Amino acid sequence: MKTVKTAQLVYSIICDDVRLEMGNKLSLMGLFENIFFQAFPSALLKFAIVNHWIGDGQFETHVKILAPDRKEIVVSVPSKFAIENNGYADNVTFFTNVSFDRSGTHIVQIYIDGNIAAERPLYVHHVPAPPASVN
């Protein structure tokens, strides 16, 4: 009998950092979906994307960040994970020094076994520096 592997993405969260606590609990710091820069290009030094999957089987996942014109900015290294019999798995992908060259709605694409599982918006805003006051 052939076993059918299945995985469903329940949620995807973008945050500044993730820590593994006692009892295998994840602590997520600085949840966000908006980034604010005073100038472009600018870089986000570190952030993480936490994907929570349910299902059964062994899988490989990766994450892409796309510019508003859907051109790739960065692609994560693929990572493997397993979900035990109708269980769940949390997969954390860290990014460092990701450069953004313009404002607009960027796209986070989550892949599983080479197929796209979901897309999430990441809003990048231009907030000019306040003018210097003359005294």
C-alpha positions as CSV (number, residue, x, y, z in Angstrom):
1,M,0.0,0.0,0.0
2,K,1.4,3.4,-1.1
3,T,1.2,6.1,1.5
4,V,0.0,9.5,0.3
5,K,2.0,12.4,1.7
6,T,0.1,15.6,2.3
7,A,1.1,19.0,3.7
8,Q,-1.1,22.1,4.1
9,L,0.3,25.5,5.0
10,V,-1.8,26.8,8.0
11,Y,0.0,30.1,8.5
12,S,3.1,32.0,7.5
13,I,4.5,34.8,9.8
14,I,7.2,37.3,9.1
15,C,9.2,38.5,12.1
16,D,12.5,39.9,13.3
17,D,13.7,36.8,15.1
18,V,12.7,33.3,16.4
19,R,13.9,31.5,19.4
20,L,13.4,27.9,20.4
21,E,12.3,27.8,24.1
22,M,12.0,24.9,26.6
23,G,9.3,22.4,25.6
24,N,9.9,23.0,21.9
25,K,8.0,26.2,22.0
26,L,8.8,29.0,19.4
27,S,9.1,32.6,20.5
28,L,8.6,35.0,17.7
29,M,9.8,38.6,18.1
30,G,8.8,41.6,16.1
31,L,6.0,40.3,13.9
32,F,5.5,42.6,10.9
33,E,4.2,42.8,7.3
34,N,5.3,46.4,6.7
35,I,8.9,47.7,6.3
36,F,9.8,51.4,6.4
37,F,12.9,52.9,4.8
38,Q,14.1,56.5,4.5
39,A,15.9,55.8,1.2
40,F,16.5,53.2,-1.4
41,P,18.3,50.9,-1.9
42,S,18.1,49.8,1.8
43,A,18.7,46.4,3.4
44,L,16.9,44.5,6.2
45,L,19.7,43.0,8.3
46,K,17.8,40.0,9.5
47,F,14.3,38.6,9.5
48,A,12.6,35.2,9.6
49,I,9.6,33.6,8.0
50,V,7.8,30.9,10.1
51,N,5.7,28.5,8.2
52,H,3.3,26.1,10.1
53,W,2.4,22.9,8.2
54,I,0.0,20.1,9.0
55,G,-0.2,16.8,7.2
56,D,1.9,13.6,7.0
57,G,5.2,12.8,5.2
58,Q,8.7,14.1,4.4
59,F,9.0,17.4,2.5
60,E,11.4,20.0,1.1
61,T,10.5,23.7,1.3
62,H,12.1,27.0,0.3
63,V,11.0,30.6,0.3
64,K,11.4,33.4,-2.3
65,I,11.1,37.1,-1.9
66,L,10.0,38.9,-5.1
67,A,10.0,42.6,-6.0
68,P,6.7,44.3,-7.0
69,D,7.5,43.4,-10.6
70,R,7.8,39.8,-9.5
71,K,11.6,39.6,-10.1
72,E,13.4,37.5,-7.5
73,I,15.3,39.4,-4.9
74,V,16.4,36.4,-2.8
75,V,15.7,32.6,-2.6
76,S,16.3,30.6,0.5
77,V,18.3,27.4,0.7
78,P,15.9,24.4,0.5
79,S,15.3,22.7,3.8
80,K,13.7,19.3,4.6
81,F,11.2,18.5,7.3
82,A,8.9,15.7,8.3
83,I,5.4,15.7,9.6
84,E,4.4,12.6,11.7
85,N,1.1,10.9,11.1
86,N,-1.5,13.8,11.0
87,G,0.8,16.0,13.0
88,Y,2.4,19.4,12.4
89,A,5.8,21.0,11.7
90,D,7.1,24.5,12.0
91,N,9.7,25.5,9.4
92,V,11.8,28.6,10.1
93,T,13.7,30.4,7.3
94,F,16.1,33.1,8.2
95,F,17.2,35.8,5.8
96,T,20.1,38.2,6.3
97,N,21.1,41.4,4.5
98,V,18.2,41.5,2.0
99,S,18.3,44.6,-0.2
100,F,15.2,46.4,-1.3
101,D,15.6,48.9,-4.2
102,R,12.1,50.4,-4.2
103,S,8.9,50.7,-2.3
104,G,5.8,48.7,-3.2
105,T,4.1,45.4,-2.4
106,H,6.7,42.7,-2.5
107,I,5.7,39.0,-2.5
108,V,6.8,36.2,-0.2
109,Q,6.4,32.9,-2.0
110,I,6.4,29.6,0.0
111,Y,7.2,26.4,-1.9
112,I,6.8,22.8,-0.9
113,D,8.4,20.0,-3.0
114,G,9.0,22.5,-5.8
115,N,5.3,23.6,-6.0
116,I,4.1,27.0,-4.7
117,A,2.0,26.6,-1.6
118,A,1.2,30.3,-0.9
119,E,2.0,33.9,-1.5
120,R,2.0,36.6,1.1
121,P,2.4,40.4,0.7
122,L,5.3,42.2,2.3
123,Y,4.7,46.0,2.1
124,V,7.8,48.1,1.7
125,H,7.2,51.9,2.3
126,H,9.3,55.0,1.6
127,V,9.2,57.4,4.6
128,P,11.4,60.4,3.9
129,A,13.5,61.7,6.7
130,P,12.0,64.8,8.3
131,P,13.6,68.0,7.1
132,A,16.5,69.3,9.3
133,S,15.4,72.2,11.5
134,V,17.3,75.4,11.1
135,N,18.0,77.2,14.4
